[in-house]
Amino acid sequence: MRPTPNLPLIDVPGGRVEFDDVPGSAPDGALAPLLFLHEGLGSIGLWRGFHRRIAAATGRRTVAYSRLGHGFSDPPPRPRTARFMHEEAEDVVPVVCDRLGLERPVLVGHSDGGSIALLHAAAADVGGLVVLAPHVIVEELGLRGIEAARTAFTDGDLRNRMARHHRDPDVTFWNWNDVWLSAEFRSWDIRGELSGITCRTLGVQGTVDPYGSVVHVEAVRDAAKGAVELLVLDCGHAPHLELPGTVERAVAGFVSSLG
């Protein structure tokens, strides 16, 4: 699904974000809704319809939104800091849930969105948690992948590809890349906050992910107070796009088991 300026917008701290609200087939309030949180260079469109397929498979109301500076949401009001994922989890996600009436949502997050989901779930009452290739620490492996992305943006075709999905690909890219490669960010570590997670969690990780190893989902398993299931697959950083059938069945099955 390619983002368009015609998606509805809601006000959040710092501006307006676009959102896609997919009705569920179950009666209103019967099942917890789903809230999808995209990757560092992602948007609603770059879920490639994954959120809609999970909505159809589970019968649940499903919302995906593009963070400020992504898709056709407003640009961020200022450059991001090393706390940008904490700020999204603490300041924006609760407002999205309140404005759209999402009570105890099941969070589904990919990459940076997975980290945001972990941070929000550690501090709020949520119905469940699915994280795809999340980050909990800064690995040298991941930094090498982010450096390679910088080269692809400046010297390759990444900028042109991003321009199809974001209002301003330069804002989107540099607000992500500059933070991740900053000296301040090297000490970023959220493992100490994971013990606040009490809901059931599914963690999905690829074995050939250029942005991170299995250490991230294992840290969630070891620290969270709620039960954690791990699914480790032979794929890269986007399990839901690289192995769609396997991941969609796993996510839909897990979500449906939450009741």
Secondary structure as the mmCIF struct_conf table of DSSP 4:
data_model
#
loop_
_struct_conf.conf_type_id
_struct_conf.id
_struct_conf.beg_label_comp_id
_struct_conf.beg_label_asym_id
_struct_conf.beg_label_seq_id
_struct_conf.end_label_comp_id
_struct_conf.end_label_asym_id
_struct_conf.end_label_seq_id
TURN_TY1_P TURN_TY1_P1 PRO A 5 ASN A 6
BEND BEND1 LEU A 7 LEU A 7
STRN STRN1 LEU A 9 VAL A 12
TURN_TY1_P TURN_TY1_P2 PRO A 13 GLY A 14
STRN STRN2 GLY A 15 VAL A 22
HELX_LH_PP_P HELX_LH_PP_P1 PRO A 23 GLY A 24
BEND BEND2 SER A 25 ALA A 26
HELX_LH_PP_P HELX_LH_PP_P2 PRO A 27 PRO A 27
TURN_TY1_P TURN_TY1_P3 ASP A 28 ALA A 30
BEND BEND3 LEU A 31 LEU A 31
STRN STRN3 LEU A 34 LEU A 37
TURN_TY1_P TURN_TY1_P4 GLY A 40 LEU A 41
BEND BEND4 ILE A 44 ILE A 44
HELX_RH_3T_P HELX_RH_3T_P1 GLY A 45 TRP A 47
TURN_TY1_P TURN_TY1_P5 ARG A 48 GLY A 49
HELX_RH_AL_P HELX_RH_AL_P1 PHE A 50 THR A 58
TURN_TY1_P TURN_TY1_P6 GLY A 59 GLY A 59
STRN STRN4 THR A 62 TYR A 65
HELX_LH_PP_P HELX_LH_PP_P3 SER A 66 ARG A 67
TURN_TY1_P TURN_TY1_P7 LEU A 68 GLY A 69
BEND BEND5 HIS A 70 HIS A 70
TURN_TY1_P TURN_TY1_P8 GLY A 71 PHE A 72
BEND BEND6 SER A 73 SER A 73
HELX_LH_PP_P HELX_LH_PP_P4 ASP A 74 PRO A 76
BEND BEND7 PRO A 77 ARG A 78
TURN_TY1_P TURN_TY1_P9 ALA A 82 ARG A 83
HELX_RH_AL_P HELX_RH_AL_P2 PHE A 84 GLU A 87
HELX_RH_PI_P HELX_RH_PI_P1 GLU A 88 VAL A 92
HELX_RH_AL_P HELX_RH_AL_P3 VAL A 93 LEU A 100
TURN_TY1_P TURN_TY1_P10 GLY A 101 GLY A 101
BEND BEND8 ARG A 104 ARG A 104
HELX_LH_PP_P HELX_LH_PP_P5 PRO A 105 PRO A 105
STRN STRN5 VAL A 106 HIS A 110
TURN_TY1_P TURN_TY1_P11 SER A 111 SER A 111
HELX_RH_AL_P HELX_RH_AL_P4 ASP A 112 ALA A 123
BEND BEND9 ALA A 124 ALA A 124
BEND BEND10 GLY A 127 GLY A 127
STRN STRN6 GLY A 128 LEU A 132
BEND BEND11 ALA A 133 ALA A 133
BEND BEND12 VAL A 136 VAL A 136
STRN STRN7 ILE A 137 ILE A 137
HELX_RH_AL_P HELX_RH_AL_P5 GLU A 140 ASP A 155
BEND BEND13 GLY A 156 ASP A 157
HELX_RH_AL_P HELX_RH_AL_P6 LEU A 158 ALA A 163
TURN_TY1_P TURN_TY1_P12 ARG A 164 HIS A 165
BEND BEND14 ARG A 167 ARG A 167
HELX_RH_AL_P HELX_RH_AL_P7 PRO A 169 TRP A 180
TURN_TY1_P TURN_TY1_P13 LEU A 181 LEU A 181
BEND BEND15 SER A 182 SER A 182
TURN_TY1_P TURN_TY1_P14 ALA A 183 ALA A 183
HELX_RH_3T_P HELX_RH_3T_P2 GLU A 184 SER A 187
STRN STRN8 ASP A 189 ASP A 189
HELX_RH_3T_P HELX_RH_3T_P3 ARG A 191 GLY A 196
BEND BEND16 CYS A 199 CYS A 199
STRN STRN9 THR A 201 GLY A 206
TURN_TY1_P TURN_TY1_P15 THR A 207 VAL A 208
TURN_TY1_P TURN_TY1_P16 PRO A 210 TYR A 211
TURN_TY1_P TURN_TY1_P17 VAL A 214 VAL A 214
HELX_RH_AL_P HELX_RH_AL_P8 VAL A 215 ALA A 223
BEND BEND17 LYS A 225 GLY A 226
STRN STRN10 VAL A 228 LEU A 233
BEND BEND18 ASP A 234 ASP A 234
BEND BEND19 HIS A 237 HIS A 237
HELX_RH_AL_P HELX_RH_AL_P9 PRO A 239 GLU A 242
BEND BEND20 LEU A 243 LEU A 243
HELX_RH_AL_P HELX_RH_AL_P10 PRO A 244 SER A 257
TURN_TY1_P TURN_TY1_P18 LEU A 258 LEU A 258
#
